[in-house]
Amino acid sequence: MNRMIHLAGAGLLTLALSLGAALAQAADINGEVKKIDEGAGKITLKHGPAKSLGMEEPMTMVYRVKDPALLKQVKVGDKVRFEAQEGDGGYTVTAIQKAK
C-alpha cells in the first residue's frame, strides 16, 4: 500500500514537471530584434502573436529587459525566442535567446 502511494506521488510529480515544461515552451514568443537601447535597458522586437501576454496579432513593440545583460546576447536582425511578462510599467523581457 505504501509503495502504491509512493508510485502515485512520483507519477504526479512527473506529470506536473512535464506540464510545467510544456507551458514554459508555450510561453516562448518568436520575434526579430529591430532595435537595442542599452542605455535605457530596452529592446524593440517585431513578433508574432504573444498569447501568453494576451496579444493575438503580430506587432512591433518596445520592451524593457529584466536584466541588461540580456541585451548583449543578441543584435539587431537576430531571430529570437523570448519570454516576457506584463507589469505595472509595461512589458518586460525576462529571457531571450537566438532562435535555432
C-alpha positions as CSV (number, residue, x, y, z in Angstrom):
1,M,0.0,0.0,0.0
2,N,2.8,2.4,1.0
3,R,4.6,1.6,-2.3
4,M,1.5,2.3,-4.3
5,I,1.1,5.8,-2.7
6,H,4.8,6.4,-3.4
7,L,4.5,5.4,-7.0
8,A,1.3,7.5,-7.5
9,G,3.1,10.5,-6.0
10,A,6.1,10.0,-8.3
11,G,3.7,9.8,-11.2
12,L,2.0,13.0,-10.3
13,L,5.4,14.8,-9.9
14,T,6.4,13.6,-13.3
15,L,3.2,14.8,-14.8
16,A,3.5,18.2,-13.1
17,L,7.0,18.6,-14.4
18,S,6.0,17.7,-17.9
19,L,3.1,20.1,-17.9
20,G,5.3,22.8,-16.5
21,A,7.9,22.3,-19.3
22,A,5.1,22.3,-21.9
23,L,3.7,25.6,-20.5
24,A,7.1,27.2,-20.4
25,Q,7.6,26.3,-24.1
26,A,4.2,27.7,-24.9
27,A,5.1,31.0,-23.3
28,D,8.0,31.5,-25.8
29,I,7.4,34.2,-28.3
30,N,9.1,34.2,-31.8
31,G,10.4,37.5,-32.9
32,E,13.1,39.6,-34.5
33,V,15.3,42.2,-32.9
34,K,14.7,45.6,-34.5
35,K,16.5,48.0,-32.1
36,I,18.6,47.8,-28.9
37,D,18.9,50.7,-26.5
38,E,21.4,49.5,-23.9
39,G,21.4,52.9,-22.1
40,A,17.6,52.7,-21.4
41,G,17.6,48.9,-20.9
42,K,15.1,48.5,-23.8
43,I,14.7,46.3,-26.9
44,T,12.4,46.7,-29.8
45,L,11.0,43.4,-31.0
46,K,8.8,42.5,-34.0
47,H,7.0,39.4,-33.1
48,G,4.1,37.1,-33.9
49,P,1.1,36.5,-31.6
50,A,2.1,36.5,-27.9
51,K,-0.8,34.6,-26.4
52,S,1.0,34.5,-23.0
53,L,0.6,38.3,-23.0
54,G,-2.9,38.4,-24.4
55,M,-1.7,39.6,-27.8
56,E,-3.4,37.8,-30.7
57,E,-1.9,39.8,-33.5
58,P,1.7,40.2,-34.7
59,M,3.2,43.6,-33.8
60,T,6.4,45.5,-33.1
61,M,6.9,46.7,-29.5
62,V,9.4,48.2,-27.2
63,Y,10.1,46.1,-24.1
64,R,12.1,46.7,-21.0
65,V,14.6,44.0,-20.1
66,K,14.7,42.4,-16.6
67,D,18.5,42.1,-16.8
68,P,20.5,44.5,-19.0
69,A,22.9,41.6,-19.7
70,L,20.2,40.1,-21.9
71,L,20.8,42.8,-24.5
72,K,24.4,41.6,-25.0
73,Q,23.1,38.2,-26.1
74,V,21.5,39.4,-29.3
75,K,22.0,42.0,-32.1
76,V,19.7,43.9,-34.5
77,G,18.4,41.5,-37.1
78,D,18.6,38.4,-35.0
79,K,15.7,36.0,-35.0
80,V,14.9,35.2,-31.3
81,R,12.7,33.4,-28.9
82,F,11.8,35.3,-25.8
83,E,9.6,35.3,-22.7
84,A,8.0,38.4,-21.3
85,Q,5.7,39.4,-18.6
86,E,3.3,42.3,-18.0
87,G,3.8,44.6,-15.0
88,D,2.8,48.0,-13.8
89,G,5.3,49.8,-16.0
90,G,4.5,47.8,-19.2
91,Y,6.0,44.7,-20.6
92,T,9.4,43.2,-19.6
93,V,11.5,40.6,-21.4
94,T,12.6,38.1,-18.8
95,A,14.5,35.7,-21.1
96,I,15.8,35.9,-24.7
97,Q,17.9,33.7,-26.9
98,K,18.7,33.4,-30.6
99,A,16.3,31.1,-32.5
100,K,17.8,27.9,-33.8
